[in-house]
């Protein structure tokens, strides 16, 4: 946690430096959301993903923030229970712009990752479950994770204006700590650790505005 706070403080320090931006047609900052027009399983707009960027000459500072929360009754199996789910993802990072013009910004960069997911079932009948939604399959098991994502991508500014579209791919490494799972006060799954390394190419398109 101390390392995460230090990374966020260093990232925020970038915003206190007054410098002339040269990338993206002289824009200083940008905000963006992601769209998923090629994935039938997702809505076009992914509202839990938001990124802010600040441009400093050939470099940029970036901060992605994502969250997803769900509270629902399990009417089919147990109408006396409520499933709770909360996911949090923060990614401060930096990027380097390669041959940027007024219309296009190709870049490479790195994001530092902190993720947390909590899941439990509150029950008025029977024992509550803490740390997952299902004790047999450990569905939506809670976890915390730290890591990094090495990215490469590009943005295209439409007619050299403020509106841009872009995409990026990366290779993500995570060190994951799965939460302990309890039924009532009885432990049914101990806390475990795992490592994950995977490409992060997907069908999403980023769309944003710079100013």
C-alpha positions in Angstrom: 0.0 0.0 0.0 2.9 2.4 0.8 4.3 1.8 -2.7 0.9 2.5 -4.3 0.6 5.8 -2.4 4.1 6.8 -3.5 3.3 6.1 -7.1 0.1 8.1 -7.0 2.0 11.0 -5.3 4.7 11.0 -8.0 2.0 10.9 -10.7 0.1 13.9 -9.1 3.4 15.8 -8.9 3.5 15.8 -12.7 0.4 18.0 -12.8 2.0 20.6 -10.6 4.8 21.2 -13.2 4.1 24.0 -15.7 5.5 23.0 -19.0 4.7 23.4 -22.7 2.9 20.6 -24.3 3.8 19.7 -27.9 2.0 16.4 -28.4 -1.6 16.1 -29.7 -1.5 19.5 -31.5 -0.4 21.4 -28.4 -3.0 19.9 -26.1 -2.2 19.8 -22.4 -4.6 17.2 -21.1 -7.1 14.6 -22.3 -9.9 12.4 -20.8 -11.3 9.2 -22.4 -13.7 6.3 -22.1 -13.6 2.9 -23.8 -16.1 1.5 -26.3 -16.6 -2.1 -27.3 -18.3 -2.1 -30.7 -16.9 -5.5 -31.8 -17.9 -7.5 -28.6 -21.5 -8.7 -28.5 -21.2 -9.6 -24.8 -20.5 -6.0 -23.7 -22.4 -2.7 -24.0 -20.8 -0.2 -26.4 -19.9 2.1 -23.6 -17.9 0.8 -20.7 -18.7 3.3 -18.0 -16.5 1.8 -15.3 -13.3 2.7 -17.2 -12.0 6.3 -17.2 -8.6 7.6 -18.1 -7.0 11.1 -17.7 -3.7 12.1 -19.4 -1.4 15.1 -19.2 1.1 15.8 -21.9 4.6 17.2 -21.3 6.6 17.6 -24.5 7.3 14.0 -25.7 6.1 12.5 -22.5 2.7 12.0 -20.9 1.4 11.1 -17.5 -1.7 8.9 -17.3 -4.1 7.7 -14.7 -6.8 5.1 -15.3 -9.5 4.5 -12.8 -12.1 1.7 -12.9 -14.8 0.5 -10.6 -17.7 -1.9 -10.8 -20.3 -2.5 -8.1 -23.2 -4.9 -7.9 -25.8 -5.5 -5.2 -28.6 -8.0 -6.1 -30.9 -10.4 -4.6 -30.6 -14.1 -5.4 -34.3 -14.6 -6.0 -34.0 -17.9 -7.9 -31.9 -19.8 -5.4 -32.2 -18.0 -2.1 -34.6 -15.0 -1.9 -33.4 -14.2 1.7 -29.8 -13.5 0.5 -28.1 -10.5 -1.2 -25.0 -10.8 -3.3 -22.5 -8.0 -2.9 -19.7 -7.3 -5.4 -17.2 -4.4 -5.6 -14.2 -4.0 -7.9 -11.6 -1.2 -7.9 -8.7 -0.7 -10.3 -6.3 2.2 -10.4 -3.4 2.6 -12.8 -1.0 5.5 -12.7 1.6 5.5 -15.5 3.8 7.3 -18.0 4.0 7.2 -21.8 6.5 8.3 -24.4 5.3 9.7 -27.7 7.1 8.5 -30.8 7.0 10.9 -33.8 3.8 12.7 -32.7 2.1 15.1 -35.1 -1.0 17.3 -34.9 -3.1 14.3 -36.0 -1.5 11.2 -34.6 0.3 10.2 -31.4 1.9 6.7 -31.4 3.3 5.9 -27.9 4.8 3.3 -25.6 4.4 3.3 -21.8 4.0 1.5 -18.5 1.1 1.5 -16.1 1.4 0.4 -12.4 -1.6 -1.5 -11.2 -3.5 -1.9 -8.0 -6.7 -3.9 -8.0 -9.1 -5.0 -5.3 -12.3 -7.1 -5.5 -14.6 -7.9 -2.6 -17.5 -10.4 -2.9 -19.8 -11.7 -0.2 -23.4 -12.9 0.4 -25.5 -11.5 3.2 -28.1 -13.9 4.3 -30.9 -13.6 6.8 -31.5 -17.4 6.5 -28.4 -19.6 6.8 -24.8 -18.6 7.2 -23.4 -15.6 5.2 -20.5 -16.1 2.9 -17.5 -13.8 2.9 -14.8 -13.7 0.2 -16.7 -15.2 -2.7 -20.2 -15.8 -4.2 -20.0 -19.6 -4.3 -18.1 -21.9 -1.9 -17.8 -24.8 -4.4 -16.6 -23.0 -7.5 -15.4 -19.9 -5.6 -17.3 -17.7 -8.1 -16.1 -14.1 -8.1 -13.6 -14.7 -5.3 -12.2 -11.6 -3.7 -8.6 -10.6 -4.3 -6.0 -7.9 -4.2 -3.4 -7.5 -6.9 -0.4 -5.3 -7.7 1.6 -5.3 -10.9 2.4 -3.4 -14.1 1.3 -3.3 -17.8 3.7 -2.5 -20.6 1.7 -0.8 -23.3 2.0 0.4 -27.0 -0.7 2.2 -28.9 -1.8 5.3 -30.7 -4.3 8.1 -30.9 -5.7 9.8 -34.0 -7.0 13.3 -33.7 -9.9 13.8 -36.0 -9.0 16.6 -38.5 -6.3 17.7 -36.1 -9.0 18.8 -33.6 -9.7 18.0 -30.0 -11.6 14.7 -30.5 -9.5 11.5 -30.9 -9.9 7.8 -31.2 -7.3 5.2 -30.3 -6.4 1.7 -29.2 -3.6 0.0 -27.4 -2.2 -3.4 -26.5 0.1 -4.5 -23.7 1.6 -7.3 -21.6 0.3 -7.3 -18.0 1.9 -8.9 -15.0 0.0 -9.2 -11.7 0.8 -10.7 -8.3 -2.5 -11.8 -6.9 -3.6 -12.5 -3.3 -6.9 -14.4 -3.2 -9.0 -13.6 -0.1 -9.9 -16.1 2.5 -13.4 -17.5 2.0 -15.6 -18.1 5.1 -19.1 -19.5 5.6 -20.2 -17.9 8.8 -17.0 -18.1 10.9 -15.7 -21.3 9.3 -12.9 -21.0 6.8 -13.5 -23.1 3.6 -10.7 -21.7 1.5 -7.4 -20.3 2.8 -5.8 -17.2 1.4 -3.6 -18.1 -1.6 -1.1 -16.3 -3.9 -0.7 -16.5 -7.7 1.1 -14.8 -10.5 -0.4 -13.9 -13.9 1.2 -12.7 -17.1 -0.9 -12.1 -20.2 -1.4 -10.0 -23.3 -4.0 -7.3 -22.9 -5.1 -6.8 -26.6 -8.8 -6.5 -26.8 -11.6 -5.3 -29.1 -12.2 -2.0 -27.2 -11.7 1.4 -28.8 -10.8 4.4 -26.8 -12.5 7.7 -27.5 -11.7 11.0 -25.8 -11.3 14.7 -26.0 -8.1 16.8 -25.4 -8.0 20.4 -24.2 
